[in-house]
Amino acid sequence: MYCSIDRGYVIEELEKVPKSDIRQYFSDFTGDHRSVRDVQFFLVDKFETSRKDRARPFFYHYTTAIDTENIRRVFVDVRDTILQQNLKSLMMQ
């Protein structure tokens, strides 16, 4: 499972809308609601703990949609993981 969080959007929203408070939407958030890092880790943890199949790997990337090099790296990582899984599956047959 891959989780991609566009950190550019989060940062922009936190800077433009200082009244925005993640605790209004997630009452279990205990970090600093003004800290981008705390919000990012909380969201990743939400995705990770909601996974049904814990045996399968979980990867996450903080992305910025306007940074094309960053997006390329994410796609390369996804492609490599898919190829590795396919090769592993073929070798088991």
Residue pairs with C-beta under 8 A, 6 or more apart in sequence:
1 47
1 51
1 56
1 57
1 58
1 59
2 59
2 60
2 61
2 78
2 81
3 44
3 47
3 48
3 58
3 59
3 60
3 61
4 60
4 61
4 63
4 74
5 40
5 43
5 44
5 60
5 61
5 62
5 63
6 63
6 64
6 65
7 36
7 40
7 62
7 63
7 64
8 63
8 64
8 65
8 66
8 67
9 65
10 36
10 39
10 40
11 36
13 20
14 20
14 34
14 36
14 39
21 33
22 29
22 33
22 39
22 42
23 29
23 33
26 42
26 46
29 39
29 42
31 38
31 39
31 41
31 42
32 38
33 39
40 62
44 60
47 58
47 60
48 58
48 60
51 58
57 81
59 77
59 81
61 73
61 74
61 77
63 70
63 71
63 74
64 70
65 71
